[in-house]
Amino acid sequence: MSVGESSAPKREKLRSSNSDENDAEATPQSDNDNLRIQLIEAQLRLFEVRDFAIGASARAGEMQARLTTKELELANALTMNQEKNIHIQNHAAHIARLEQALAEVESRARELVSRSAQLDRVHASTTWRLGRLLMLPVRILRRLLRRA
Amino acid sequence: MSTAAKRATPRFSIVTPVYNPPPDAFEECVRSVFSQSLGDWEWCLVDDRSPHPWVKERLLQLQAHDPRIRVFLRETNGGIVAASNDALSMAEGDFVALLDNDDVLHEHALTKVDELLRSNPLIDYVYTDEDKIDETGRHYDEFRKPKWSPQRFLSQNYCSHLSVIRRTLINEVGRFRSGFDGSQDYDLFLRVIERARIVAHLPEVLYHWRAIAGSTARAHNEKPYAFTAAMRAVQESLARQGIDADVERAEPYPFQRVVRRLTTFPKISIIIPTCGTHKQVFGVDTCLVVNAIESILSKSTYPNFEVLVVIDDHSPTEAWSSLRAIDDQRVRLVSYDKPFNFSAKCNLGVAMCDGEYVLLLNDDTEIIDDNWLEVLASYLVEPDVAMVGPMLLLEDGRIQSAGHSNTPIPHNFRTSQSANGPGEFGILAVARECSGVTGACALVRRSAYEEVGGMSLIFPKAFNDVDFAFKLLDADYRIIWTPCTRLFHFETASRPKGVESSEVELLHDRWQRKFDRDEYCRLV
């Protein structure tokens, strides 16, 4: 075989190697192989542990980033809500002012109708008619004077 | 304001050498300075004896109009370096902003730079994004620059406009130097960054560079002497820093390529995970891993490397026998008997090798350049560089990967695009910092690999390289992508295709905050 060849470390293999260690026939070469396998396995475990820790830290960072984003979104939403509330309050105040103005207009209109009816009654009264009859010569004279 | 009254030191000195600018362009330049939203500036204008008499008259008129404007009229024409240095001599501001006499500043340029400078008092140099304006006033070529990228800066003066530098530092490094005409600013920046405590990027277009006939903005070959000066400036910068490197022109582009010379050759362990797949390569049925190893052994000139093939137990017998037949002591086989997990295979290879550097290599690759290992290893001379990746090409010569980009989501940058161009703003023509390189070919400093826990086993198929790169970046390492060496990558021929949704979710769980904000590659 021209190329070097080896197997990935296996726990089964490691266990059998350990049992060999207890045998009187264990050789320095097999001890070395054993140690080498243990070393590689330890290194692989170390990779996993480090990745786990870094991964956990990354996830924490991610959660923090998402929390910050949410907080910003919430703050923005609150600001927008406040602005909307102010807008609504302004609208409500405007509507209240319009309603008050409308009530005033309606009240004036009612008063106008009432006064108009009162006037109609005056015009229809005998007193008013007699008065106009009595004043007729005066009105004619006034017109003539104006023409002159 | 009385000119006799003692002036407070301004925050910014805008420095502008003037020589026969187009009148309309100069007036636009003037308007842009006067419309700055921050008023704490002085403008140092030096007329380099412009032949047109209106220039002198206009400058004196401006000086009379605003006490913040300081004008010096040179009696002889001394060229841009002399005029710029005269302007620097007049400057009294804390920071110097360089403005050409026909260019335009964004109205909030100084305000925004000031905000950034106040955020960190250690910042000595700020550069911003820029675009160009043509004769009709149209804006184009918006250059969304990377964050401070020292490797890229050695290849091109990408910082350019707008540059704002602490005045004391400019004086310390000796201002502009004659003999670098056309690249005098690049030469100055190189000397400045050698001493700057922090170089900061402001990612907004705050400078509009006018492109008119004869200007460098129009085309780099308008001023060929400028390129020669740029190369010399880089060579001198490297020499000052004691860096032994070759500076070559990145033909046919107007950029430099800087490749450090190796004085030692640390052992490189090339890890090739494989399951002995066959595929048609260049029309021939090929055992991918054998092809990859043969190309490594036949081409590589690097004197100190080994190859570890991490091969699945269940791989075809033919593959095993072909590998065993390779007559080279540098090649070792490591059998792998677990379900497919690319990360686990890489980690196993690294654990079983003893190289100072490890090179992760897919079996569906083929070496093109003899000096590929030398080129890749040269970047790891810098101790904060943890990983380097080359340009990877598809079988038909198009790009397979030019590094990673995270915008909008992590992906191989410029996949399937032509490899025969410099890319936007030279991004494909120069070595540069990036957010990751594909695990198909990545040279990694072993200590960094171990420090971040290697490839994560939770990503058995996809994204293991993306996750790995993020881990390195989080540990404050730099990752370099280089076009200075190329490999073929006959993509995804050797392992299950497709992406597991669980891997996507896991990547989001760890790194979603990094998506869509790749600071090294802001091109879309």
Chai-1 contact restraints between the chains, C-beta under 6 A:
chainA,res_idxA,chainB,res_idxB,connection_type,confidence,min_distance_angstrom,max_distance_angstrom,comment,restraint_id
A,M1,B,R324,contact,1.0,0.0,6.0,A-B,restraint_1
A,S2,B,D327,contact,1.0,0.0,6.0,A-B,restraint_2
A,V3,B,I326,contact,1.0,0.0,6.0,A-B,restraint_3
A,V3,B,V331,contact,1.0,0.0,6.0,A-B,restraint_4
A,V3,B,L333,contact,1.0,0.0,6.0,A-B,restraint_5
A,G4,B,R332,contact,1.0,0.0,6.0,A-B,restraint_6
A,E5,B,L333,contact,1.0,0.0,6.0,A-B,restraint_7
A,S6,B,V334,contact,1.0,0.0,6.0,A-B,restraint_8
A,S7,B,S335,contact,1.0,0.0,6.0,A-B,restraint_9
A,A8,B,Y336,contact,1.0,0.0,6.0,A-B,restraint_10
A,A8,B,L348,contact,1.0,0.0,6.0,A-B,restraint_11
A,I40,B,A351,contact,1.0,0.0,6.0,A-B,restraint_12
A,I40,B,M352,contact,1.0,0.0,6.0,A-B,restraint_13
A,Q43,B,A351,contact,1.0,0.0,6.0,A-B,restraint_14
A,L44,B,N347,contact,1.0,0.0,6.0,A-B,restraint_15
A,L44,B,A351,contact,1.0,0.0,6.0,A-B,restraint_16
A,F47,B,N347,contact,1.0,0.0,6.0,A-B,restraint_17
A,F47,B,G453,contact,1.0,0.0,6.0,A-B,restraint_18
A,F47,B,G454,contact,1.0,0.0,6.0,A-B,restraint_19
A,R50,B,G453,contact,1.0,0.0,6.0,A-B,restraint_20
A,D51,B,G453,contact,1.0,0.0,6.0,A-B,restraint_21
A,D51,B,S456,contact,1.0,0.0,6.0,A-B,restraint_22
A,I54,B,V452,contact,1.0,0.0,6.0,A-B,restraint_23
A,I54,B,G453,contact,1.0,0.0,6.0,A-B,restraint_24
A,I54,B,K471,contact,1.0,0.0,6.0,A-B,restraint_25
A,G55,B,R510,contact,1.0,0.0,6.0,A-B,restraint_26
A,A58,B,R510,contact,1.0,0.0,6.0,A-B,restraint_27
A,R59,B,D509,contact,1.0,0.0,6.0,A-B,restraint_28
A,R59,B,R510,contact,1.0,0.0,6.0,A-B,restraint_29
A,E62,B,Q512,contact,1.0,0.0,6.0,A-B,restraint_30
A,E62,B,R513,contact,1.0,0.0,6.0,A-B,restraint_31
A,A65,B,R513,contact,1.0,0.0,6.0,A-B,restraint_32
